[in-house]
């Protein structure tokens, strides 16, 4: 194949790839636009909220302040691993973060004035995604055992705080939705 | 330069369509939200008028230099429109979303890299070196634009930042046109410009038709009102301020723990 042939093939592959990427994300955006409250809740993966709270409250208090008392940070790495359900549990938190981003998106569409809070929710979810990404990296390089207590506990603490804030947000708004959200989270 | 009836028709249609779009932007007060886009539309009107006058009163050389100077300005303004659309989507609180800074750098670098690679592969048959620069430059610019718009769709979905109605309209129009333009510019490169410019002219007419469709889409989209939103209940307002303060504190703590 001469240079012109390579050029035309490359352009065709490029254009088809661009259209495929645009179509994929456009479909995802349309789905997000059509999301209703029940659909979003159905997408949440069930996680053991009491276990997450136990891991989170080992390093933070109910208000989110870091604990410095003698009874803090006492959980052993194996206990943290077990309570969070290992890597599978962390992946469930990540999947829920994606849904929480959509919840923030939903809220923003319904109440554009709530932009500040929804943006903070979105950023929190993205931070947890980042921490889960670090754990994945550690798993691939065989360093998961050392990284899990650190990143796993941080992800759990951030997730716990974020869900608390989301529940707070709905507490004043819609009590029916709040009950459904409490059950789902 | 000899202009056919079809050339003049495209010229007039382009001017008319841009004038209508400018009227929509001014009458519906969209220019406040899209100042760069409005400037882009106004510059297209100015460009059409200027080229028409130079065509009648100037010579071949003056037309050539005017045409390409204004084409460079048009490309700069198109890139500025991309910036405006990114800014309206990815600065929800008036600042660039900090979780997207890394992906932005990757996107821009990858877009330039891929566009440069494809442009390097292009080997148009031309008589003058200037024609190579023109064909390759147009191809590079359309490739970059299409990548940036598709990247914008992908980033906004991944990050969970929704597009506002009119931002979506402007971006989709320019994005689809850019992808069509990549094919047309690739066609220009493949067929080249030798003594017979018939294929080059036909492809240019296709490009102008695609662009006119894009302008028509903008006129319709921007003349419509955005979807009605619900008013935030008073009971939520106070709570939101409190939650915002709490969330700021939480994020600081999470970041502090990361550094431990």
Interface residues (C-beta under 8 A of the other chain):
Chain A: X3 X4 X6 X7 X8 X10 X11 X14 X15 X18 X19 X21 X22 X25 X26 X28 X29 X32 X33 X59 X60 X64 X65 X66 X101 X102 X104 X105 X108 X109 X110 X111 X112 X113 X114 X115 X116 X117 X119 X120 X121 X122 X123 X124 X125 X126 X127 X130 X131 X154 X157 X158 X161 X162 X165 X168 X169 X171 X172 X173
Chain B: X92 X93 X97 X98 X99 X114 X117 X118 X121 X122 X123 X143 X146 X147 X149 X150 X153 X154 X156 X157 X158 X159 X160 X161 X162 X163 X175 X179 X182 X183 X186 X189 X190 X229 X230 X231 X232 X233 X235 X236 X237 X239 X240 X243 X244 X246 X247 X248 X249 X250 X251 X253 X254 X256 X257 X258
